Amino acid sequence: MRARTTGGKAAQPAVTVDAEVIRRIRQHARSCNKAEVCGVLIGSEDGHSLAIEACIAGANAAQAGTHVTFTQDTWAHIYETKDAKYPDDRIVGWYHSHPGFGVFLSDHDTFIHKNFFSSPLQVAWVYDPHSDEEGCFGWVGQRLERLNEISVLDHRGGEGAGETGKPEPVGMLGDDDGDEVVSRKPKDDGADDAPAWFRATLSVVSYTLVLVLGFLASWVFFPHKEMYFIDPSTGLVYEPTQDGKHLQQVPGLRVSPGFAAPSDLPSTPGPQGSDAIKPSSTEQKPAEQKKDGGASPATNQDASKEKNVPRQK
């Protein structure tokens, strides 16, 4: 294949690239979508045309978001791989990626090409993994420009249909045609056999049981107030009845007589509607009689009146 000329312009090199090389370049670039990657192109040339037959990824390159540099370790890896796999071929160019900013040669890229790939037939392949755009740049005279024609060679060309021996694919996740995937996880017996009303009822019962258990736990583990009424004169203890309208005595519970309730508490009616915290009048009489020597004031007055009345003879 010979170089092509257009009018009076210098000829562009005739470039043929193996389809497998393009696939490997794309795969390498897609493995790092945030930084540039690089490598070299391996092939042969005859002075007028160039054939790209393989590529070697640039390991240990100085990667960055907008540029990449071949380091000393990168070149050592490249020559070691070339001598082992492609001893009879030449380095016919290089490739690198532009993740997200298009296909072109920057000033840094042009510097690399002029200083390391200055042969008239060496090319630079640029691929953008974000837009899936790619292009090839080569020397046209003294000018480095993008080539407008590239031949892609498929070494598997001529293979008859149905001769690959590969089975028909059964389906993949994400197919646009909506075909159902053949491979499935084993379904649990009775997993979805229950009717909807049963599942709803089971959910309501479960939530109700949780609420009841929570209420019981709060009643047992958290303190709560209980109200009792004490008659200071008798020491008897009363509690409200279930309807809350009356008081009833707490059996077996009694405090010492004379218990003094706090002054800020209101007096509480007793069990029969009387003032339960005040002593009754019948209980005060023995104390008064004891204080006056065993006789009431009325008895003493009558006795004095009898003394002042003269007796009749």
ABEGO torsion letter per residue (X at the ends): XBBBBBEABBBBBBBBBBAAAAAAAAAAAAABAABBBBBBBBEBBAGABBBBABBBBBBGBBBBAABBBBBAAAAAAAAAAAAAABAABBBAEBBBBBBGAEBBBBAAAAAAAAAABABAABBBBBBBAAAGBBBBBBBBEABBBBBABBBBBBAABGBBBGAAGBBBBAEBBGBAAGBBBABBBBBBBGAAABBAAAAAAAAAAAAAAAAAAAAAAAAAABBBBBBBBBBAAAGBBBBBBAAGABBBBBBGBBBBBGBBBBAABBBBBBAAGBBAABBBAAAAAAAAAAAAGGBBAAAAAAAAAAAABBBBX
